[in-house]
Amino acid sequence: MSRNKNAMTRYLALDRCFSRGWRRRFYIEDLVEECSRTLLDSTGSATGISRRRGARRHLAHG
């Protein structure tokens, strides 16, 4: 099965976060928690998602 099988679910969760109010500041932990909660609700899997190691380093050098 594809690695991105839950991509649309994650995208919709992030869209809901960002459309709630443009004045609110979201931190990565908030977004990861919301995506994990949405995946748990839709799939019943408690694994959720996690932040990749080195993501900050990759973004800083990009």
C-alpha positions as CSV (number, residue, x, y, z in Angstrom):
1,M,0.0,0.0,0.0
2,S,1.1,3.6,-0.6
3,R,3.1,5.5,2.0
4,N,0.8,8.4,1.6
5,K,-2.5,6.6,2.1
6,N,-3.6,9.1,4.8
7,A,-2.3,12.2,3.0
8,M,-5.8,13.5,2.2
9,T,-6.9,13.1,5.8
10,R,-3.8,15.0,7.0
11,Y,-4.4,17.7,4.5
12,L,-8.0,18.2,5.5
13,A,-7.0,18.3,9.2
14,L,-4.4,21.0,8.4
15,D,-6.9,22.9,6.3
16,R,-9.3,23.0,9.2
17,C,-6.6,24.3,11.5
18,F,-5.7,27.1,9.2
19,S,-9.2,28.1,8.2
20,R,-10.4,28.5,11.9
21,G,-8.8,31.9,12.1
22,W,-5.9,33.6,10.4
23,R,-4.8,35.4,13.6
24,R,-4.0,32.2,15.5
25,R,-0.4,31.1,15.6
26,F,0.1,27.3,15.3
27,Y,3.2,25.5,16.5
28,I,4.3,22.2,14.9
29,E,3.2,20.3,18.0
30,D,-0.3,21.6,17.7
31,L,-0.5,20.6,14.0
32,V,1.0,17.1,14.7
33,E,-1.5,16.6,17.5
34,E,-4.5,17.6,15.3
35,C,-3.4,15.4,12.5
36,S,-2.9,12.5,14.9
37,R,-6.3,13.0,16.4
38,T,-8.0,13.1,13.0
39,L,-6.2,9.9,11.9
40,L,-7.3,8.2,15.1
41,D,-10.9,9.3,14.5
42,S,-10.9,8.2,10.8
43,T,-8.8,5.0,10.9
44,G,-9.0,3.9,14.5
45,S,-5.2,3.5,14.5
46,A,-3.5,5.0,17.6
47,T,-0.1,5.3,15.8
48,G,-0.7,8.8,14.5
49,I,2.1,10.8,13.0
50,S,5.4,12.0,14.2
51,R,7.8,14.8,13.3
52,R,10.7,13.7,11.3
53,R,14.2,14.1,12.7
54,G,16.3,16.6,10.9
55,A,13.4,18.5,9.5
56,R,14.5,21.7,11.0
57,R,18.0,21.3,9.6
58,H,16.6,20.5,6.2
59,L,14.4,23.6,6.2
60,A,17.2,25.8,7.5
61,H,19.5,24.8,4.6
62,G,16.8,24.9,1.9
